[in-house]
Structures are given as C-alpha cells and as structure tokens.
Amino acid sequence: MSMLPQNNEFRITVLPLFASGHIIPIIDIARLFARHGATVTIIATESNASIFQNNIDHDFAAGFKIQTHIVSFPGAEVGLAPGIENYSDVSSRHLQAKIYQAFLILDKLIDQVIIPATRPDCILSDLSHPWTTDTAERLGVPRLVFSVSNFMAYSAEHSVMQHSPHQKVASDTEEFEIPGLPHHIQMTKCQQPEFLLRRDRFTAMMESNKQAERRSYGTVMNTFYELDGVYLEHYKKITGIKAWGLGPVSLAVNKNLREKIERGNKSGMESEELVEWLNSKEPNSVLFVSFGSMTRFPPPQMAEIAHGLEDSGINFIWVIRNKDKNDSGEAAEGLPEGFQQMIKNKNRGFIVRIWAPQLLILEHPSTGGFLTHCGWNSSIEGISAGQPMVTWPVSSEQFYNEKLLTEVLQVGVPVGARRWWNMSDEMKEIVSRENVEKGVGFLMGATEEAAAIRERAKQLGAAANRAVQSGGSSENNLISLMKELRSIKVNDKD
C-alpha cells in the first residue's frame, strides 16, 4: 500500500460509538489512516479496547503511529455492573438507557479534556457523537463523520424523512415507492425504522446527528464506488455533504490469518476446531448463519430457524449469541431438544457461541452462502468474500440494505422477513421453518437463477478486492482525502 510523504505530522483522533458493529469498521479506517502516514489516537474504554487492541499493538510494532487512549467508563455512577461498557453487551432498553447515561458523563470529559490533549488536526467520530462537530469547530479542525451504513440506505432514509411516503398508504403492509432514488424501490410502512414512524427521543437524536453531519467536513463510509457509487453521487447532490467510500475496510487492513482471527475477538476464543470442521467440507457446501452482535431472537423464532436449517439438508455454521442459557444451552434459547447433539452426530452443523471469526469463515473455500440480518458490516463482508446471501433484515436500516442486496445488486434472496422489530417488544411475525428451508435451499441449489446470483456475488467480490488495491477506487479516495486534510492544516498555518 502506498504511503504519503510525512513532511509534517498529521494527527487524527478517532472516537467510536461503543457498540461492536460500530467499533470494528471505524478501527479499520483508523488503521488505514495510520498506514497512510497519519498519527492516530483512538479513544476507548478498557473493555471496548479489548475488541481491537491486539491489532493496534501489531500495527504499532510494525512502525505505524497508532495508539489507544484508555478512559474509565463511569458505569458504577449509573448502576451498571463492571465490564458492561458496550451496547452489544445488553439487549434490554433499560440497560441501554443506562449505558447512554454513562456516555453523557463520559462525553463531557472526552470533549473538554481528552480530545484537546491529543492535539488533533482532524477528528474522526461516529455519526452518533454529534457534539464532536462543536469540538472540532472550537479547536479549528475538520470533523469527519463515520456512518456504519452505505449511501443507498442513507439516500433512502433521507428521502423517507423528507417526503414521508409512508404516511400516504392505507396500511402497514401496503407498498409505496421511495421517491427520487436512482432505482425503483418499493417498501412498506412496517419495514421503516421506528424513529421515522413516530417522533420520540431517538427521532430527536437522529435529527441532531444529521444536523451535525451537515456542519462537518464530510462523511466516510465502509463501501466502494463499484458497489455504491451511483448512490454516493446521488447523496452528495441532494445533501451537499462531501462523502467518500473507503471500503471494504476489512479487506484493506486485515491481510493475514492472525488479523482475521483477532479482529473483534474480545473473548480470546481459539478457532482451531471450527477451521478443522470447515476444512472437512466440500467447496461451497456450507451456509454461514449469523444475525450480528445485537439480535436476540425469541425461542419460537429460534426453533423455526433450527428446523428450517435441519430440513434444508445443508451444512451450516450458526452463530448464536442469545443470553440466559441453561446448562445445555438449548431450552432457554428455543432450540429443539437434542438439536445440538443431533447436528454434531450427523456432522451437519456447527454452533458457535460468544464469538466467530467472520472474515475467516466467509472467505473459506467451503463456505458457499451467507444467511444474514443485513447489518452493513456483515453485508459488506459477505460482498467482499463474494458470497451470495439469504437476507433476513431485523431493524435499523437493514430493510434498506436488503433492497440493495436483492434488487439493486441482485446478489441475495429474501427469506421473507416483513416487519421491522424492536427487540424490546414482542416479535409480531415469525419467519417459518418452511421459508428458512426454501430460502436456504434455493441459494445453495443448482438452478440457473441461483447460479446467476452466485456468479454476480463472485464478480462483486472481485471488484471489492480491486477497490482497495493500489489504483483502486477506495485507495484513491483515501489518498485524495488525506491530501485534502493535510492541505487544510498547511493553509491554516499560513
């Protein structure tokens, strides 16, 4: 990877949102900046730093100027147990609210003391830290916004916020077209994020985030031009916000086996048994099933997934992160009695708890498909590995992502999830085992249509790899952005 000449030290201070799905990609971007000559300081609590610190230490040892500044998390002040410092650690709204309260305390310290002490020439912070725009203005430096999304989803959400097409339909399930997009995208009211449907505290937070973004220097995302370029240009045009696609960042910095295994591995779990199991399978014969770090399905839905996977006859790896398990890890989650032992006896399935090396699994020759919740990190990592997908959106912007994967890029097939679900509420509609079996069987099957999906996914994966190589679109974007940022510093000195 090319390096910019280091005529002057250029310091970037990075502030993630403390949720695993937000931390991992912004840390990859921080590592990219360090590889291009920046001096990078990442602000994190001890528990959150454990998600990425091994790779930071290796980068530092390799000569890159990157380090972590540890701050104490004020969990005890709001009644949180020790070690709970991340939104992914909890599932209840009550505990999430306590984490948010702790952040409000911590943010003041970071704003007034920590960030100024790092003497930044630029601040890179998560979209959910809107106050850092004020910090950057006070310090006279640019703020870059990181959004854990893509420009298609961003554009769709912006259109719904601006035009409210969901308010012009008679029912939750009646389709409407999202106006003004480059593609004909139809959705329903029950697929929209809650904050768009009714005003609440989160609506005000999102509006504050967007207002701060418009005042910032620009936005960076973990996407690439060949995937999302039409919507990148569309978003810049309709909002006037500068924007860059720098991804797939997982490909750009996680080059070797160690980096892929350690990325996000807070638990320190080893992967030998899993890799041995994958090595024993035929090429493209395994389905990877993962619903991200936040999703906790209720027992009835877990049972339907288990039956659908078993009925499909497909080899699978299933990542289960449900908490409150009994000793066997089955009944409390809703898995059918004896399910785990049965798939082990048949050598058909492999259940992973706590943590899974997702990059390693997706890139393994035996993996031939991905059943995903359509979170953007998982989606872009599936794309990077050239994997076709069975799409099962749950919340956030995931239904927009599903449209990108299945209709715009045509590298996925829907499982049939129809309703946005807040995990604190009752799940109103269960996806049946028949739908699971049908979606999985189709994607991994031998039809011409399935083969075409797999071929498009393979080609998109190749384009993803080219994007982060020398001369690629994302590599060029990063070089251009670094030159812009350095020129701001030089001009400010003049």
C-alpha positions as CSV (number, residue, x, y, z in Angstrom):
1,M,0.0,0.0,0.0
2,S,1.4,3.4,-0.9
3,M,2.4,5.9,1.8
4,L,2.1,9.6,1.6
5,P,5.2,11.6,2.3
6,Q,5.4,12.6,6.0
7,N,6.6,16.2,5.7
8,N,4.5,17.1,8.7
9,E,3.0,15.0,11.5
10,F,-0.8,14.8,10.9
11,R,-2.8,13.8,13.9
12,I,-6.2,12.2,13.7
13,T,-8.2,11.5,16.9
14,V,-10.8,8.7,16.5
15,L,-13.9,8.3,18.7
16,P,-16.1,5.2,18.0
17,L,-19.6,4.6,19.3
18,F,-19.2,1.8,21.8
19,A,-21.2,-0.8,20.0
20,S,-19.3,-3.7,18.4
21,G,-20.8,-3.2,15.0
22,H,-19.6,0.4,15.0
23,I,-16.2,-0.1,16.6
24,I,-14.8,-2.7,14.3
25,P,-15.1,-0.8,11.0
26,I,-14.0,2.6,12.3
27,I,-10.9,1.0,13.8
28,D,-10.1,-0.5,10.4
29,I,-10.4,3.0,9.0
30,A,-8.2,4.4,11.7
31,R,-5.6,1.7,10.8
32,L,-5.9,2.8,7.2
33,F,-5.1,6.4,8.0
34,A,-2.1,5.2,10.0
35,R,-0.9,3.3,7.0
36,H,-1.1,6.5,5.0
37,G,1.2,8.4,7.4
38,A,-1.2,9.8,10.0
39,T,-0.5,9.7,13.7
40,V,-3.7,8.2,15.1
41,T,-5.1,8.2,18.6
42,I,-8.2,6.0,19.4
43,I,-10.3,6.9,22.4
44,A,-11.9,3.9,24.1
45,T,-12.7,2.3,27.4
46,E,-10.7,-0.7,28.6
47,S,-13.4,-3.3,27.8
48,N,-14.1,-1.8,24.3
49,A,-10.4,-1.5,23.5
50,S,-10.1,-5.3,24.1
51,I,-12.1,-5.8,20.9
52,F,-9.3,-4.4,18.7
53,Q,-6.2,-3.8,20.8
54,N,-4.2,-6.8,19.6
55,N,-4.2,-5.5,16.0
56,I,-3.3,-2.0,17.2
57,D,-0.4,-3.3,19.1
58,H,0.8,-5.3,16.0
59,D,0.4,-2.1,13.8
60,F,2.4,-0.1,16.3
61,A,5.1,-2.7,16.4
62,A,5.3,-2.6,12.6
63,G,6.1,1.1,12.7
64,F,2.7,2.7,12.3
65,K,1.9,5.7,14.5
66,I,-1.3,4.4,16.1
67,Q,-2.2,4.1,19.8
68,T,-5.2,3.8,22.1
69,H,-6.1,6.3,24.8
70,I,-8.0,4.4,27.6
71,V,-10.7,6.3,29.5
72,S,-12.6,5.0,32.5
73,F,-16.2,4.1,31.9
74,P,-18.5,5.6,34.6
75,G,-20.7,2.5,34.7
76,A,-20.9,2.5,38.5
77,E,-22.3,6.0,38.6
78,V,-25.4,4.9,36.7
79,G,-25.8,1.5,38.3
80,L,-24.1,-0.8,35.6
81,A,-22.2,-3.9,36.5
82,P,-18.4,-3.9,35.9
83,G,-17.4,-4.7,32.3
84,I,-20.7,-3.6,30.7
85,E,-19.5,-0.7,28.5
86,N,-20.9,-1.6,25.1
87,Y,-24.4,-1.5,23.7
88,S,-23.8,-5.1,22.4
89,D,-23.3,-6.3,25.9
90,V,-27.1,-5.8,26.7
91,S,-30.4,-6.3,25.0
92,S,-32.9,-4.5,27.2
93,R,-33.9,-0.9,26.7
94,H,-33.4,-0.3,30.4
95,L,-29.8,-1.2,30.4
96,Q,-29.2,0.5,27.0
97,A,-30.6,3.7,28.6
98,K,-28.1,3.3,31.5
99,I,-25.2,2.9,29.0
100,Y,-26.4,6.1,27.3
101,Q,-26.5,7.9,30.6
102,A,-22.9,6.8,31.3
103,F,-21.9,8.1,27.8
104,L,-23.3,11.5,28.6
105,I,-21.0,11.7,31.6
106,L,-18.0,10.4,29.7
107,D,-18.6,12.7,26.7
108,K,-18.0,15.8,28.7
109,L,-14.6,14.5,29.8
110,I,-13.7,13.5,26.3
111,D,-14.9,16.8,24.8
112,Q,-13.2,19.1,27.4
113,V,-10.0,17.2,28.3
114,I,-9.2,14.1,26.3
115,I,-9.6,15.3,22.7
116,P,-7.8,18.6,23.2
117,A,-4.9,16.8,24.9
118,T,-4.4,14.7,21.7
119,R,-3.9,18.0,19.7
120,P,-5.8,16.7,16.7
121,D,-5.5,18.0,13.1
122,C,-8.7,16.1,12.4
123,I,-11.4,14.3,14.4
124,L,-13.0,11.1,13.0
125,S,-16.0,10.2,15.1
126,D,-19.1,8.1,14.8
127,L,-22.3,9.7,13.5
128,S,-23.8,9.2,17.0
129,H,-21.3,11.7,18.5
130,P,-22.8,15.0,17.1
131,W,-21.2,17.1,19.8
132,T,-17.8,16.4,18.2
133,T,-18.7,18.9,15.4
134,D,-18.7,21.6,18.1
135,T,-15.4,20.3,19.5
136,A,-13.8,20.4,16.1
137,E,-15.0,23.9,15.4
138,R,-13.7,25.0,18.8
139,L,-10.3,23.5,18.0
140,G,-10.3,24.8,14.4
141,V,-10.0,21.4,12.8
142,P,-12.2,19.3,10.4
143,R,-14.5,16.6,11.7
144,L,-15.1,13.5,9.6
145,V,-18.3,11.6,10.3
146,F,-18.2,7.8,10.2
147,S,-21.6,6.2,9.4
148,V,-21.9,2.4,9.7
149,S,-24.1,2.3,6.6
150,N,-24.0,2.7,2.8
151,F,-25.1,5.5,0.6
152,M,-28.1,3.7,-0.8
153,A,-29.6,3.2,2.7
154,Y,-28.6,6.8,3.6
155,S,-30.3,8.1,0.5
156,A,-33.5,6.0,1.1
157,E,-33.7,7.1,4.7
158,H,-33.1,10.8,3.7
159,S,-36.0,10.5,1.1
160,V,-38.4,9.0,3.6
161,M,-37.5,11.7,6.2
162,Q,-38.0,14.4,3.6
163,H,-41.1,13.2,1.7
164,S,-42.9,10.9,4.2
165,P,-44.3,8.5,1.6
166,H,-45.2,6.0,4.3
167,Q,-47.9,8.4,5.5
168,K,-49.7,8.2,2.2
169,V,-50.6,4.5,2.4
170,A,-53.7,2.9,4.0
171,S,-52.0,0.1,5.9
172,D,-48.7,-1.1,7.3
173,T,-48.2,-3.6,4.6
174,E,-49.2,-1.5,1.5
175,E,-46.2,-0.8,-0.7
176,F,-45.1,2.7,-1.6
177,E,-42.2,3.9,-3.8
178,I,-39.4,5.8,-2.1
179,P,-39.2,9.0,-4.3
180,G,-36.2,10.4,-6.0
181,L,-33.9,7.4,-5.9
182,P,-31.9,6.2,-8.9
183,H,-33.7,2.8,-8.7
184,H,-37.4,1.9,-8.4
185,I,-37.5,0.9,-4.7
186,Q,-40.8,-0.1,-3.1
187,M,-41.2,-0.8,0.6
188,T,-43.9,-0.8,3.3
189,K,-44.5,1.1,6.4
190,C,-43.7,-1.8,8.7
191,Q,-40.2,-2.0,7.2
192,Q,-39.3,1.5,8.3
193,P,-37.2,2.4,11.3
194,E,-39.3,3.4,14.3
195,F,-37.9,6.9,14.6
196,L,-39.4,7.6,11.1
197,L,-42.8,6.4,12.0
198,R,-43.4,8.4,15.2
199,R,-41.5,11.1,17.0
200,D,-39.7,10.1,20.1
201,R,-36.4,10.8,21.8
202,F,-34.5,8.8,19.3
203,T,-36.0,10.8,16.4
204,A,-34.6,14.0,18.0
205,M,-31.2,12.3,18.4
206,M,-31.2,11.3,14.7
207,E,-32.1,14.8,13.7
208,S,-29.3,16.2,15.9
209,N,-26.8,13.7,14.3
210,K,-27.8,14.7,10.8
211,Q,-27.6,18.5,11.6
212,A,-24.1,18.0,13.0
213,E,-23.1,15.9,9.9
214,R,-24.1,18.8,7.6
215,R,-21.8,21.1,9.6
216,S,-18.9,18.7,9.4
217,Y,-16.2,18.4,6.8
218,G,-17.7,15.3,5.3
219,T,-18.7,11.7,5.7
220,V,-16.8,8.4,5.2
221,M,-18.4,5.0,4.8
222,N,-17.3,1.4,4.5
223,T,-18.4,1.0,0.9
224,F,-16.8,1.3,-2.5
225,Y,-17.6,3.0,-5.8
226,E,-18.3,0.0,-7.9
227,L,-21.0,-1.1,-5.4
228,D,-22.5,2.2,-4.2
229,G,-21.1,4.9,-6.5
230,V,-24.5,5.8,-8.0
231,Y,-25.9,6.5,-4.6
232,L,-22.7,8.2,-3.3
233,E,-23.1,10.8,-6.1
234,H,-26.8,11.0,-5.5
235,Y,-26.4,11.6,-1.8
236,K,-23.7,14.3,-2.4
237,K,-26.0,16.0,-4.8
238,I,-29.2,16.1,-2.7
239,T,-27.5,17.0,0.6
240,G,-24.4,18.9,-0.4
241,I,-22.3,16.8,2.0
242,K,-18.8,15.7,1.0
243,A,-18.5,12.0,1.0
244,W,-16.0,9.2,0.4
245,G,-16.3,5.4,0.2
246,L,-13.1,3.9,1.7
247,G,-14.1,0.2,1.9
248,P,-14.3,-2.6,2.1
249,V,-12.0,-1.8,5.1
250,S,-11.9,-5.4,6.2
251,L,-10.0,-6.2,3.0
252,A,-7.8,-3.2,3.2
253,V,-6.1,-3.8,6.6
254,N,-6.8,-7.5,7.6
255,K,-4.4,-9.2,5.3
256,N,-3.2,-12.2,7.2
257,L,-4.8,-15.1,9.1
258,R,-3.9,-13.6,12.5
259,E,-5.6,-10.3,11.8
260,K,-8.7,-12.1,10.6
261,I,-8.9,-14.3,13.7
262,E,-8.2,-11.4,16.1
263,R,-10.5,-8.8,14.5
264,G,-13.3,-8.3,17.0
265,N,-12.1,-11.2,19.2
266,K,-12.8,-9.8,22.6
267,S,-13.2,-13.3,24.2
268,G,-9.8,-14.6,23.2
269,M,-11.5,-17.7,21.8
270,E,-9.5,-20.0,19.6
271,S,-10.8,-21.2,16.2
272,E,-9.0,-24.4,15.5
273,E,-12.0,-26.8,15.9
274,L,-14.1,-24.6,13.7
275,V,-11.4,-24.4,11.0
276,E,-10.9,-28.1,11.1
277,W,-14.6,-28.6,10.6
278,L,-14.7,-26.3,7.7
279,N,-11.7,-28.0,6.1
280,S,-13.5,-31.3,6.2
281,K,-16.3,-30.0,4.0
282,E,-16.6,-29.8,0.2
283,P,-16.1,-26.4,-1.5
284,N,-19.2,-24.1,-1.4
285,S,-21.2,-26.6,0.7
286,V,-21.5,-24.6,4.0
287,L,-24.0,-21.9,4.8
288,F,-22.8,-19.3,7.3
289,V,-25.7,-18.1,9.6
290,S,-25.2,-15.0,11.7
291,F,-27.5,-12.2,12.8
292,G,-24.9,-9.8,14.1
293,S,-23.9,-8.8,17.6
294,M,-27.2,-7.3,18.7
295,T,-30.1,-9.6,17.5
296,R,-31.6,-11.9,20.2
297,F,-34.5,-13.8,18.7
298,P,-37.2,-15.2,21.0
299,P,-37.4,-19.0,21.5
300,P,-40.2,-19.6,18.9
301,Q,-38.2,-18.0,16.2
302,M,-35.0,-19.9,17.2
303,A,-36.9,-23.1,16.9
304,E,-38.1,-22.3,13.4
305,I,-34.6,-21.4,12.3
306,A,-33.3,-24.7,13.7
307,H,-36.0,-26.8,12.0
308,G,-35.5,-24.9,8.7
309,L,-31.8,-25.5,8.7
310,E,-32.2,-29.1,9.5
311,D,-34.9,-29.7,6.9
312,S,-32.7,-28.0,4.2
313,G,-30.1,-30.7,4.4
314,I,-27.4,-28.1,4.0
315,N,-24.2,-28.0,6.1
316,F,-24.2,-24.8,8.3
317,I,-22.3,-22.8,10.9
318,W,-24.7,-20.9,13.1
319,V,-23.6,-18.1,15.4
320,I,-25.9,-17.9,18.5
321,R,-25.4,-15.0,20.9
322,N,-28.6,-15.4,22.9
323,K,-28.0,-15.0,26.6
324,D,-29.7,-16.5,29.7
325,K,-29.0,-20.1,28.5
326,N,-29.5,-23.2,30.6
327,D,-26.6,-25.6,31.2
328,S,-27.1,-27.4,27.9
329,G,-27.5,-24.1,26.0
330,E,-30.7,-25.4,24.4
331,A,-34.1,-24.9,26.1
332,A,-33.7,-21.3,27.1
333,E,-32.8,-20.4,23.5
334,G,-35.7,-22.3,21.9
335,L,-33.5,-24.9,20.1
336,P,-35.4,-28.2,19.7
337,E,-34.4,-30.7,22.4
338,G,-31.3,-32.6,21.4
339,F,-30.8,-30.4,18.3
340,Q,-27.1,-29.5,19.0
341,Q,-26.2,-33.1,19.7
342,M,-28.1,-34.3,16.6
343,I,-26.3,-32.0,14.2
344,K,-23.0,-32.9,15.8
345,N,-23.7,-36.6,15.3
346,K,-24.6,-36.0,11.7
347,N,-21.6,-33.8,11.2
348,R,-24.1,-31.4,9.5
349,G,-23.8,-28.3,11.6
350,F,-21.5,-26.3,13.9
351,I,-22.9,-23.9,16.5
352,V,-20.6,-21.0,17.6
353,R,-21.2,-19.1,20.8
354,I,-19.5,-16.0,22.2
355,W,-17.6,-15.1,19.0
356,A,-16.9,-16.2,15.5
357,P,-14.1,-15.3,13.1
358,Q,-16.5,-14.0,10.5
359,L,-13.9,-12.9,7.9
360,L,-12.2,-16.3,8.1
361,I,-15.5,-18.2,7.7
362,L,-16.8,-16.1,4.8
363,E,-13.5,-16.4,2.9
364,H,-13.1,-20.1,3.5
365,P,-13.5,-22.2,0.3
366,S,-16.1,-24.5,1.9
367,T,-18.4,-21.6,2.6
368,G,-20.9,-21.1,-0.2
369,G,-23.6,-18.8,1.2
370,F,-24.5,-16.4,4.0
371,L,-27.8,-16.1,5.9
372,T,-27.5,-12.6,7.3
373,H,-29.6,-9.9,9.1
374,C,-28.3,-7.4,6.6
375,G,-26.4,-5.3,9.0
376,W,-24.0,-3.3,6.9
377,N,-20.8,-4.7,8.4
378,S,-22.0,-8.3,7.6
379,S,-23.3,-7.3,4.2
380,I,-20.1,-5.7,3.0
381,E,-18.0,-8.5,4.5
382,G,-20.2,-11.0,2.6
383,I,-19.8,-9.0,-0.6
384,S,-16.1,-8.8,-0.1
385,A,-15.9,-12.6,0.1
386,G,-18.0,-13.0,-3.0
387,Q,-20.8,-14.7,-1.0
388,P,-24.4,-14.9,-2.2
389,M,-26.8,-14.1,0.6
390,V,-30.2,-15.1,2.1
391,T,-31.4,-11.8,3.6
392,W,-33.2,-11.5,6.9
393,P,-33.4,-7.9,8.0
394,V,-34.5,-7.2,11.6
395,S,-34.1,-3.5,12.5
396,S,-32.0,-0.3,12.0
397,E,-31.5,0.4,8.2
398,Q,-31.4,-3.3,7.4
399,F,-34.5,-3.4,5.2
400,Y,-32.9,-0.7,3.0
401,N,-29.8,-2.9,2.8
402,E,-31.9,-5.9,1.8
403,K,-33.2,-3.9,-1.1
404,L,-29.7,-3.0,-2.2
405,L,-28.6,-6.7,-1.9
406,T,-31.6,-8.3,-3.6
407,E,-32.9,-5.8,-6.1
408,V,-30.0,-3.4,-7.0
409,L,-27.0,-5.7,-6.8
410,Q,-29.0,-8.9,-7.2
411,V,-26.7,-11.0,-5.0
412,G,-29.3,-12.1,-2.5
413,V,-32.7,-13.7,-2.0
414,P,-35.1,-12.7,0.8
415,V,-36.1,-15.2,3.5
416,G,-39.5,-13.4,3.9
417,A,-39.0,-11.2,6.9
418,R,-41.6,-8.4,6.6
419,R,-41.6,-6.4,9.8
420,W,-39.0,-4.1,11.5
421,W,-38.6,-5.4,15.0
422,N,-37.6,-3.7,18.2
423,M,-36.1,-6.4,20.3
424,S,-37.5,-5.0,23.5
425,D,-41.1,-5.7,22.1
426,E,-42.9,-8.9,21.3
427,M,-42.0,-10.3,17.8
428,K,-45.2,-9.9,15.9
429,E,-44.4,-12.1,13.0
430,I,-42.3,-15.3,13.0
431,V,-40.5,-16.4,9.9
432,S,-41.5,-20.0,9.3
433,R,-39.2,-23.0,9.0
434,E,-40.6,-23.5,5.5
435,N,-39.4,-20.1,4.5
436,V,-36.0,-20.7,6.0
437,E,-35.7,-24.1,4.2
438,K,-36.9,-22.5,0.9
439,G,-34.5,-19.6,1.0
440,V,-31.5,-21.7,2.0
441,G,-32.3,-24.4,-0.4
442,F,-32.7,-22.0,-3.3
443,L,-29.5,-20.1,-2.6
444,M,-27.4,-23.3,-2.2
445,G,-29.2,-25.1,-5.0
446,A,-28.5,-25.9,-8.6
447,T,-31.0,-23.7,-10.5
448,E,-29.8,-21.3,-13.2
449,E,-31.2,-18.4,-11.2
450,A,-29.3,-19.4,-8.1
451,A,-26.1,-19.9,-10.2
452,A,-26.5,-16.4,-11.7
453,I,-26.8,-14.9,-8.2
454,R,-23.7,-16.7,-7.1
455,E,-21.8,-15.5,-10.2
456,R,-22.8,-11.9,-9.6
457,A,-21.7,-12.2,-6.0
458,K,-18.3,-13.6,-7.1
459,Q,-17.8,-10.7,-9.6
460,L,-18.8,-8.1,-7.0
461,G,-16.3,-9.7,-4.6
462,A,-13.5,-9.4,-7.1
463,A,-14.5,-5.7,-7.6
464,A,-14.3,-5.2,-3.8
465,N,-10.8,-6.5,-3.8
466,R,-9.7,-4.3,-6.6
467,A,-11.2,-1.2,-4.9
468,V,-8.7,-1.4,-2.0
469,Q,-5.6,-2.2,-4.1
470,S,-3.2,0.3,-5.5
471,G,-5.0,2.4,-8.1
472,G,-8.4,1.1,-6.9
473,S,-11.3,3.5,-6.2
474,S,-11.2,3.3,-2.4
475,E,-7.5,3.5,-2.2
476,N,-7.5,6.6,-4.5
477,N,-10.3,8.1,-2.3
478,L,-8.2,7.7,0.8
479,I,-5.1,9.3,-0.8
480,S,-7.2,12.2,-2.1
481,L,-8.9,12.7,1.3
482,M,-5.6,12.7,3.1
483,K,-4.2,15.3,0.7
484,E,-7.2,17.5,1.4
485,L,-6.9,17.2,5.1
486,R,-3.2,17.9,5.0
487,S,-3.8,21.0,2.8
488,I,-6.2,22.3,5.4
489,K,-3.5,22.1,8.1
490,V,-1.0,23.8,5.8
491,N,-3.4,26.6,4.8
492,D,-4.4,27.2,8.5
493,K,-0.7,27.7,9.3
494,D,-0.3,30.1,6.5
